[in-house]
Amino acid sequence: AFASWISRLPAVRDALELDSGALGLLLLCLAAGAVVSLPLSGAVIARVGPASSVLGGAAVVSAGLLAVAAGVAAASTPIAAFGLLVTGLGTGLWDVAMNVEGAAVEQRLGRSLMPRLHAAFSIGTVAGALIGAAAAALSVPVAAQLVATAGVAVSTMAVAVRSFLPAGSPAVEVSPPIWAAWRERRTLAIGLLVLCCALVEGVANDWLTIALVDGHGASPAVGALAFGLFVTAMTAVRLVGGPLLARHGRPAVLRASAALAAVGLLLVTTADALPLVLAGPLLWGAGAALGFPVGMSAAADEPARAPARVSVVSSIGYTAFLGGPPLVGFLAQAHGILQALLVVLVALGAVGALATVSRQPVPAAR
């Protein structure tokens, strides 16, 4: 669902006649919806369970995508913005619910599983990006693509939740109070780490296609391909992330990932030859792959508190999606899109500095 929207951003921008600053504000609507729903998600999940929360979120996301499709078809920015806001509301709920369910399965199996679960998200994103690239090349209307995506999203989730852990399973039980997690220092620090990781990933999601088209003069299809390379690299690294984390530990892997992403970012922003530019998204995606899933695993180290802590960490992290798009948009308008992307280097430095908070806590001696 996400990739179907992102991969067609150049076409959406042209249909709505937006400049970089206005496009950044439009992207803000998706994050704003998620930021509203994320703090409430822990309480919802504690009441109805992850499966029902995911299914409800899918219904809201699909309704939002239909509204976005209507807005693009009518060349109405307000309708598209409203649709993105609704989509964000559903996305916030299902994101937290999926991570809580994943953490419960991870705890039950006794091994790192979150990177592979997030790889499934990346696989869907790769598929969406490839479909978006093909649709752009074939001049398929954006509205038609989003309508089809809405139907696929809700029907797929209805099938997927049948495999969730049974309601009432000890692995998904929670202990009150839900809001106490907002006062925990480690949880807040993990949230800041995830915020930086989300900025690294989110800026690429929102602006990579635009950077190729506007910054390097590439076609929209090549811009969509660059996004596809980014998410392909993320997928590959997430599939092997579990063994890497088991061998080297969370902090070391996060620091190495930040360095790799920095190299990729610099290739995208400074290289002239197109092959080198396209190598940038591969390295950027590989470096961005593990930050978010590691943060979710760290937040869920104690299963009974996982819904509350994952909700808090997600709420903090999503502020990057709230502030990142307009920040880059305004910088792009003033200095150009390639120079604007360099703000990500600050976030990468912070990831390296904060990596230690992801270390698994040592159980208290009895």
C-alpha positions, 0 to 999 in steps of 0.5 A: 500500500505504501509503495503504491503511493510513494512510487507515483509521487512524481505523477501525483505532484504533477497532477496536483501541480505542487512544488517541493514545499507543497508536496512536503506538506502533503506528505505531512498529512500521512504522518500526522494521521499516524501520530494521532493514532499511535499513542492510542494504539497500545490501549486499543491493542490491550483491549481488542488484541493485535488481530482485531487491531490489524484488521481494523487498521486495514479497513481504515487504510483502504478507505483512506487510499480510496479518498486519495485516489478520488483526490488525485483523479479530481486534481483536488489537493484537499481531498488527497490530503484528507485521504492521506490523513485517514490512511495514516490513522489506520497505518499507525494502528496496524503498525503497532499491532503488527510489531506487538504480535511480532514481538510476542512470536519472537519471545515465544521462539526465543530468537531474533525474528523482527528483522525477518518480519520487517523483511516481509514489509520490505518485500511488499514494498519492493513489489509495490515499487516495481508495480509503480515503476511499470504503471508509470512506464505504461501511464496507468492512472494513479487513481486506478492503481490506488483503488486496486491497492485498497482492495488488496490491502484489506483482503490480504490482512483479513487472511493474514490475521487468521495466523496470529497467536490466539486471543488471551495467549500469555505472550500477548497479555499486557500489564497496566498502566498503559501510559506509565511507559511514557515515564521510562528513560530507556523507552524514551531513549529507544524512541529517540533512536527509532526517530533517527532511524525513521528519518533515515528511512523515511526521507528515502521513501519520500524523496528518493524518486524526486531526487532522481527526477529533479536532481539528476534529470532521470525519468519517472520510471528510473526514479521509481527504479531507484526506490525499488533498489532501496527497498530491495537492499532493505529486504535482503539485509533484513532477511539476514539480520537475525544472525548478524544481530545474534553474532555482533549484538544490536549496538555494533550492527546499528553503528555499522549500518549508519556508516553504510547508509552515509556512504549511500546517501553521499553517492546519491547526492554527489555522484554524477554517473547514473550507475554510481547514483543508483548504487547509492540507494542500495547502500542507503537501503542496506544501512537503513534496514535494521534500525526500525526492527531493532528498535521495536525488538528493544522496546518489546524486550519485556513481553507484558509491557510490549504494547505500551512501550511499542506504542510509545516508541512508535509515537516518538519515531513517527515524529520523523515522518511528521517533520521530515517531509516538510523539512526536506521540502523546504530545504529543497526549495531553498537549496535543491533536493540533493543538498536537502538530503544531506540533513540525513547525515545528522540523523545517522550520527545520532544513530551511532551515538544512541545505539547503546540503548538498544542493548538487551537489559540484563535480568535482575538477580533473584 
